[in-house]
Amino acid sequence: MLGLMFLGATLITFNVSDEIREGLELVPFPTEEFQKTVITCLVLDLMVCYGIERLCRYFYLKQFK
C-alpha cells in the first residue's frame, strides 16, 4: 500500500497526466528544483516509514518467540 501511495505521489509530482492534475485541481510545480526537492522528501519519507515498519515487525515478532 505504501508503495502505491509513493507511486501516485511520484506520478503527480512529475506531472505525467494533465487530466489527473486537473481532476485533483493541482497546479504545476514552479521550478524543477522544487520538484526534485519534493521527490527527495518522498524518497526519504518512504525509507523512514519502511524502516520503522521493519523495526516494529522485528520487535513484535521477537516478543512472541
N, C-alpha and C positions, 0 to 999 in steps of 0.2 A: 504494500500500500504506500509506503514511504517513497519507494522508487517511482510509482506512478505520479505522485504529487510533485516530485522533483522533475520528472519528465514534462509534466504540464507547465510548471513554472518556467522551465528552460525554453520550451516552445513559445510561450508568451513573451519571454524576455528577448528572444531572437526574432520576434515579430514574423513568425513563419506564415501565419494566416491573418490577413486583414479582416476577414469575416469574424474570426474568433475575437480579435481585439475590439472590433466594433460592437460585437454582441455583448461583450463584457464592459463596454464603454470605457476602454482604456486608451490612453494617449501614448504615442510612441516615445521612447526614451530620447532625451535631448542630445546626448553625445554617446559615442562608442565607449569612451572611458567610463561613463556611468553604467553602461550596460555590462562592461567587464567587472565592475565593482559588484554589481548585483549578482552576477554569476559566481564570483568568488565567494560571496557571502552564502549563496545557496549551497555550494560545494562544501564549505566549512560546516554549515549547519547540518548537512546530510552526514558528514563524517562524525560530528559530535553526537548526533542522535543515534547513529548506528553503534558507536562506542558505548554509549550509556545503555542501550538496549542489550548489548552483549554482556556488559558488566552485571546488569540486573539479572539476566538469564543465568549467568555463571553462579552468582551468589544464591539465587533462588533454588537452583538445582543442587547446589552443594549442600544446602540446608537439609535436603531430603535423602541424602545418601547414607 
